[in-house]
């Protein structure tokens, strides 16, 4: 199924939450258009620190960091957040697909 054929995410829906090794909370919320996810700090209305582009397609998924403060974080921190973010997205989308498949 191509990217254009895939239905968009439900705008505004929280698709997952996680904490990094330091205990900082992050929330993944579908963006307005339903084609991206916002990575927010602390709660779903918290500051957006990144946008996840193409979240439904693991082969094309990437993170666009927002602002100087967050883009200046060290590479290991970004890799940890990226790994955790993608794992939460995969779990949420799999659960969503499983729920749709059930009669």
Secondary structure, 3 states (H helix, E strand, C coil): CCCCCCCCCCCCCEEEEEECCCCCEEEEEECCCCCEEEEEECCCCCCEEEEEECCCCCCCCEEEECHHHHHCCCHHHHHHHHHHHHHHHHHHHHHHHHHHHCC
